């Protein structure tokens, strides 16, 4: 079953590259939003 799933994933090169790009881009967006959140929390913290 895993072999069939792997063949379906890597069989189409455009789909595979699009999937890798989407995962990388979503990871970048999540880390960016976390850094914005911590930056805001750092600025609004009382001295």
PDB file of N, CA, C and O in Angstrom:
ATOM      1  N   UNK A   1       0.817  -1.192   0.000  1.00  0.00           N
ATOM      2  CA  UNK A   1       0.000   0.000   0.000  1.00  0.00           C
ATOM      3  C   UNK A   1       0.864   1.261   0.000  1.00  0.00           C
ATOM      4  O   UNK A   1       0.565   2.223  -0.708  1.00  0.00           O
ATOM      5  N   UNK A   2       1.935   1.253   0.794  1.00  0.00           N
ATOM      6  CA  UNK A   2       2.824   2.415   0.823  1.00  0.00           C
ATOM      7  C   UNK A   2       3.519   2.603  -0.524  1.00  0.00           C
ATOM      8  O   UNK A   2       3.777   3.731  -0.944  1.00  0.00           O
ATOM      9  N   UNK A   3       3.819   1.493  -1.195  1.00  0.00           N
ATOM     10  CA  UNK A   3       4.465   1.581  -2.502  1.00  0.00           C
ATOM     11  C   UNK A   3       3.548   2.263  -3.507  1.00  0.00           C
ATOM     12  O   UNK A   3       3.998   3.091  -4.299  1.00  0.00           O
ATOM     13  N   UNK A   4       2.269   1.921  -3.479  1.00  0.00           N
ATOM     14  CA  UNK A   4       1.304   2.541  -4.396  1.00  0.00           C
ATOM     15  C   UNK A   4       1.174   4.033  -4.108  1.00  0.00           C
ATOM     16  O   UNK A   4       1.115   4.842  -5.034  1.00  0.00           O
ATOM     17  N   UNK A   5       1.129   4.401  -2.826  1.00  0.00           N
ATOM     18  CA  UNK A   5       1.039   5.809  -2.456  1.00  0.00           C
ATOM     19  C   UNK A   5       2.284   6.564  -2.916  1.00  0.00           C
ATOM     20  O   UNK A   5       2.185   7.687  -3.410  1.00  0.00           O
ATOM     21  N   UNK A   6       3.442   5.953  -2.756  1.00  0.00           N
ATOM     22  CA  UNK A   6       4.685   6.598  -3.176  1.00  0.00           C
ATOM     23  C   UNK A   6       4.723   6.779  -4.690  1.00  0.00           C
ATOM     24  O   UNK A   6       5.176   7.814  -5.180  1.00  0.00           O
ATOM     25  N   UNK A   7       4.253   5.786  -5.426  1.00  0.00           N
ATOM     26  CA  UNK A   7       4.214   5.876  -6.884  1.00  0.00           C
ATOM     27  C   UNK A   7       3.248   6.977  -7.336  1.00  0.00           C
ATOM     28  O   UNK A   7       3.533   7.694  -8.295  1.00  0.00           O
ATOM     29  N   UNK A   8       2.116   7.110  -6.655  1.00  0.00           N
ATOM     30  CA  UNK A   8       1.160   8.151  -7.004  1.00  0.00           C
ATOM     31  C   UNK A   8       1.734   9.539  -6.715  1.00  0.00           C
ATOM     32  O   UNK A   8       1.475  10.486  -7.458  1.00  0.00           O
ATOM     33  N   UNK A   9       2.510   9.660  -5.640  1.00  0.00           N
ATOM     34  CA  UNK A   9       3.078  10.947  -5.269  1.00  0.00           C
ATOM     35  C   UNK A   9       4.194  11.354  -6.223  1.00  0.00           C
ATOM     36  O   UNK A   9       4.230  12.490  -6.694  1.00  0.00           O
ATOM     37  N   UNK A  10       5.095  10.433  -6.505  1.00  0.00           N
ATOM     38  CA  UNK A  10       6.262  10.781  -7.318  1.00  0.00           C
ATOM     39  C   UNK A  10       6.047  10.530  -8.804  1.00  0.00           C
ATOM     40  O   UNK A  10       6.931  10.830  -9.607  1.00  0.00           O
ATOM     41  N   UNK A  11       4.922  10.002  -9.182  1.00  0.00           N
ATOM     42  CA  UNK A  11       4.682   9.730 -10.600  1.00  0.00           C
ATOM     43  C   UNK A  11       4.543  10.989 -11.430  1.00  0.00           C
ATOM     44  O   UNK A  11       4.982  11.026 -12.580  1.00  0.00           O
ATOM     45  N   UNK A  12       3.945  12.012 -10.868  1.00  0.00           N
ATOM     46  CA  UNK A  12       3.755  13.278 -11.570  1.00  0.00           C
ATOM     47  C   UNK A  12       4.727  14.294 -10.991  1.00  0.00           C
ATOM     48  O   UNK A  12       4.607  14.688  -9.831  1.00  0.00           O
ATOM     49  N   UNK A  13       5.693  14.718 -11.806  1.00  0.00           N
ATOM     50  CA  UNK A  13       6.751  15.591 -11.312  1.00  0.00           C
ATOM     51  C   UNK A  13       6.211  16.962 -10.899  1.00  0.00           C
ATOM     52  O   UNK A  13       6.666  17.519  -9.899  1.00  0.00           O
ATOM     53  N   UNK A  14       5.262  17.511 -11.638  1.00  0.00           N
ATOM     54  CA  UNK A  14       4.713  18.827 -11.315  1.00  0.00           C
ATOM     55  C   UNK A  14       3.962  18.789  -9.979  1.00  0.00           C
ATOM     56  O   UNK A  14       4.059  19.718  -9.177  1.00  0.00           O
ATOM     57  N   UNK A  15       3.222  17.714  -9.754  1.00  0.00           N
ATOM     58  CA  UNK A  15       2.494  17.584  -8.488  1.00  0.00           C
ATOM     59  C   UNK A  15       3.464  17.450  -7.320  1.00  0.00           C
ATOM     60  O   UNK A  15       3.225  18.011  -6.251  1.00  0.00           O
ATOM     61  N   UNK A  16       4.533  16.727  -7.509  1.00  0.00           N
ATOM     62  CA  UNK A  16       5.531  16.525  -6.461  1.00  0.00           C
ATOM     63  C   UNK A  16       6.231  17.843  -6.118  1.00  0.00           C
ATOM     64  O   UNK A  16       6.393  18.171  -4.943  1.00  0.00           O
ATOM     65  N   UNK A  17       6.642  18.589  -7.129  1.00  0.00           N
ATOM     66  CA  UNK A  17       7.301  19.873  -6.894  1.00  0.00           C
ATOM     67  C   UNK A  17       6.332  20.861  -6.254  1.00  0.00           C
ATOM     68  O   UNK A  17       6.720  21.614  -5.362  1.00  0.00           O
ATOM     69  N   UNK A  18       5.079  20.868  -6.697  1.00  0.00           N
ATOM     70  CA  UNK A  18       4.076  21.741  -6.098  1.00  0.00           C
ATOM     71  C   UNK A  18       3.830  21.406  -4.643  1.00  0.00           C
ATOM     72  O   UNK A  18       3.650  22.307  -3.824  1.00  0.00           O
ATOM     73  N   UNK A  19       3.819  20.135  -4.309  1.00  0.00           N
ATOM     74  CA  UNK A  19       3.621  19.715  -2.920  1.00  0.00           C
ATOM     75  C   UNK A  19       4.791  20.145  -2.038  1.00  0.00           C
ATOM     76  O   UNK A  19       4.583  20.639  -0.930  1.00  0.00           O
ATOM     77  N   UNK A  20       6.003  19.964  -2.518  1.00  0.00           N
ATOM     78  CA  UNK A  20       7.186  20.374  -1.762  1.00  0.00           C
ATOM     79  C   UNK A  20       7.192  21.891  -1.571  1.00  0.00           C
ATOM     80  O   UNK A  20       7.501  22.377  -0.483  1.00  0.00           O
ATOM     81  N   UNK A  21       6.852  22.640  -2.623  1.00  0.00           N
ATOM     82  CA  UNK A  21       6.801  24.099  -2.521  1.00  0.00           C
ATOM     83  C   UNK A  21       5.729  24.538  -1.532  1.00  0.00           C
ATOM     84  O   UNK A  21       5.959  25.451  -0.740  1.00  0.00           O
ATOM     85  N   UNK A  22       4.563  23.903  -1.566  1.00  0.00           N
ATOM     86  CA  UNK A  22       3.471  24.270  -0.657  1.00  0.00           C
ATOM     87  C   UNK A  22       3.844  23.994   0.795  1.00  0.00           C
ATOM     88  O   UNK A  22       3.539  24.802   1.672  1.00  0.00           O
ATOM     89  N   UNK A  23       4.494  22.876   1.059  1.00  0.00           N
ATOM     90  CA  UNK A  23       4.913  22.565   2.429  1.00  0.00           C
ATOM     91  C   UNK A  23       5.958  23.563   2.902  1.00  0.00           C
ATOM     92  O   UNK A  23       5.893  24.031   4.039  1.00  0.00           O
ATOM     93  N   UNK A  24       6.920  23.896   2.049  1.00  0.00           N
ATOM     94  CA  UNK A  24       7.956  24.853   2.435  1.00  0.00           C
ATOM     95  C   UNK A  24       7.369  26.239   2.670  1.00  0.00           C
ATOM     96  O   UNK A  24       7.749  26.921   3.621  1.00  0.00           O
ATOM     97  N   UNK A  25       6.453  26.654   1.816  1.00  0.00           N
ATOM     98  CA  UNK A  25       5.861  27.981   1.948  1.00  0.00           C
ATOM     99  C   UNK A  25       4.985  28.077   3.192  1.00  0.00           C
ATOM    100  O   UNK A  25       5.010  29.093   3.886  1.00  0.00           O
ATOM    101  N   UNK A  26       4.215  27.038   3.481  1.00  0.00           N
ATOM    102  CA  UNK A  26       3.376  27.075   4.676  1.00  0.00           C
ATOM    103  C   UNK A  26       4.229  27.050   5.949  1.00  0.00           C
ATOM    104  O   UNK A  26       3.873  27.683   6.943  1.00  0.00           O
ATOM    105  N   UNK A  27       5.341  26.328   5.924  1.00  0.00           N
ATOM    106  CA  UNK A  27       6.246  26.334   7.065  1.00  0.00           C
ATOM    107  C   UNK A  27       6.844  27.722   7.279  1.00  0.00           C
ATOM    108  O   UNK A  27       6.962  28.191   8.411  1.00  0.00           O
ATOM    109  N   UNK A  28       7.218  28.371   6.179  1.00  0.00           N
ATOM    110  CA  UNK A  28       7.740  29.732   6.276  1.00  0.00           C
ATOM    111  C   UNK A  28       6.684  30.679   6.853  1.00  0.00           C
ATOM    112  O   UNK A  28       7.000  31.497   7.716  1.00  0.00           O
ATOM    113  N   UNK A  29       5.458  30.580   6.397  1.00  0.00           N
ATOM    114  CA  UNK A  29       4.406  31.463   6.898  1.00  0.00           C
ATOM    115  C   UNK A  29       4.132  31.238   8.380  1.00  0.00           C
ATOM    116  O   UNK A  29       3.941  32.201   9.123  1.00  0.00           O
ATOM    117  N   UNK A  30       4.110  29.995   8.818  1.00  0.00           N
ATOM    118  CA  UNK A  30       3.870  29.718  10.231  1.00  0.00           C
ATOM    119  C   UNK A  30       4.995  30.273  11.101  1.00  0.00           C
ATOM    120  O   UNK A  30       4.727  30.866  12.146  1.00  0.00           O
ATOM    121  N   UNK A  31       6.237  30.090  10.691  1.00  0.00           N
ATOM    122  CA  UNK A  31       7.349  30.606  11.490  1.00  0.00           C
ATOM    123  C   UNK A  31       7.353  32.134  11.483  1.00  0.00           C
ATOM    124  O   UNK A  31       7.720  32.755  12.480  1.00  0.00           O
ATOM    125  N   UNK A  32       6.954  32.733  10.386  1.00  0.00           N
ATOM    126  CA  UNK A  32       6.901  34.191  10.312  1.00  0.00           C
ATOM    127  C   UNK A  32       5.818  34.731  11.239  1.00  0.00           C
ATOM    128  O   UNK A  32       6.043  35.722  11.935  1.00  0.00           O
ATOM    129  N   UNK A  33       4.664  34.108  11.260  1.00  0.00           N
ATOM    130  CA  UNK A  33       3.587  34.563  12.139  1.00  0.00           C
ATOM    131  C   UNK A  33       3.954  34.388  13.611  1.00  0.00           C
ATOM    132  O   UNK A  33       3.598  35.222  14.443  1.00  0.00           O
ATOM    133  N   UNK A  34       4.654  33.321  13.931  1.00  0.00           N
ATOM    134  CA  UNK A  34       5.095  33.112  15.315  1.00  0.00           C
ATOM    135  C   UNK A  34       6.077  34.201  15.724  1.00  0.00           C
ATOM    136  O   UNK A  34       6.009  34.708  16.843  1.00  0.00           O
ATOM    137  N   UNK A  35       6.986  34.564  14.829  1.00  0.00           N
ATOM    138  CA  UNK A  35       7.950  35.616  15.166  1.00  0.00           C
ATOM    139  C   UNK A  35       7.257  36.962  15.312  1.00  0.00           C
ATOM    140  O   UNK A  35       7.645  37.754  16.171  1.00  0.00           O
ATOM    141  N   UNK A  36       6.244  37.242  14.502  1.00  0.00           N
ATOM    142  CA  UNK A  36       5.472  38.481  14.664  1.00  0.00           C
ATOM    143  C   UNK A  36       4.764  38.484  16.007  1.00  0.00           C
ATOM    144  O   UNK A  36       4.771  39.500  16.703  1.00  0.00           O
ATOM    145  N   UNK A  37       4.162  37.384  16.380  1.00  0.00           N
ATOM    146  CA  UNK A  37       3.456  37.300  17.652  1.00  0.00           C
ATOM    147  C   UNK A  37       4.393  37.539  18.825  1.00  0.00           C
ATOM    148  O   UNK A  37       4.075  38.318  19.723  1.00  0.00           O
ATOM    149  N   UNK A  38       5.546  36.877  18.827  1.00  0.00           N
ATOM    150  CA  UNK A  38       6.487  37.061  19.926  1.00  0.00           C
ATOM    151  C   UNK A  38       7.062  38.471  19.937  1.00  0.00           C
ATOM    152  O   UNK A  38       7.345  39.007  21.009  1.00  0.00           O
ATOM    153  N   UNK A  39       7.240  39.077  18.781  1.00  0.00           N
ATOM    154  CA  UNK A  39       7.699  40.455  18.724  1.00  0.00           C
ATOM    155  C   UNK A  39       6.688  41.410  19.336  1.00  0.00           C
ATOM    156  O   UNK A  39       7.054  42.324  20.074  1.00  0.00           O
ATOM    157  N   UNK A  40       5.410  41.193  19.024  1.00  0.00           N
ATOM    158  CA  UNK A  40       4.367  42.029  19.623  1.00  0.00           C
ATOM    159  C   UNK A  40       4.278  41.814  21.127  1.00  0.00           C
ATOM    160  O   UNK A  40       4.122  42.775  21.880  1.00  0.00           O
ATOM    161  N   UNK A  41       4.375  40.580  21.567  1.00  0.00           N
ATOM    162  CA  UNK A  41       4.320  40.305  23.008  1.00  0.00           C
ATOM    163  C   UNK A  41       5.519  40.917  23.727  1.00  0.00           C
ATOM    164  O   UNK A  41       5.400  41.370  24.866  1.00  0.00           O
ATOM    165  N   UNK A  42       6.662  40.929  23.066  1.00  0.00           N
ATOM    166  CA  UNK A  42       7.853  41.516  23.669  1.00  0.00           C
ATOM    167  C   UNK A  42       7.714  43.035  23.793  1.00  0.00           C
ATOM    168  O   UNK A  42       8.142  43.612  24.793  1.00  0.00           O
ATOM    169  N   UNK A  43       7.126  43.682  22.800  1.00  0.00           N
ATOM    170  CA  UNK A  43       6.951  45.140  22.840  1.00  0.00           C
ATOM    171  C   UNK A  43       5.883  45.562  23.840  1.00  0.00           C
ATOM    172  O   UNK A  43       5.998  46.626  24.448  1.00  0.00           O
ATOM    173  N   UNK A  44       4.842  44.743  24.021  1.00  0.00           N
ATOM    174  CA  UNK A  44       3.744  45.160  24.893  1.00  0.00           C
ATOM    175  C   UNK A  44       3.936  44.730  26.337  1.00  0.00           C
ATOM    176  O   UNK A  44       3.110  45.063  27.186  1.00  0.00           O
ATOM    177  N   UNK A  45       4.984  44.012  26.634  1.00  0.00           N
ATOM    178  CA  UNK A  45       5.218  43.580  28.011  1.00  0.00           C
ATOM    179  C   UNK A  45       5.601  44.784  28.867  1.00  0.00           C
ATOM    180  O   UNK A  45       6.308  45.684  28.414  1.00  0.00           O
ATOM    181  N   UNK A  46       5.128  44.784  30.096  1.00  0.00           N
ATOM    182  CA  UNK A  46       5.450  45.898  31.000  1.00  0.00           C
ATOM    183  C   UNK A  46       6.889  45.745  31.489  1.00  0.00           C
ATOM    184  O   UNK A  46       7.425  44.643  31.610  1.00  0.00           O
ATOM    185  N   UNK A  47       7.470  46.871  31.757  1.00  0.00           N
ATOM    186  CA  UNK A  47       8.877  46.890  32.183  1.00  0.00           C
ATOM    187  C   UNK A  47       9.019  46.371  33.596  1.00  0.00           C
ATOM    188  O   UNK A  47      10.130  46.313  34.123  1.00  0.00           O
TER     189      UNK A  47
END
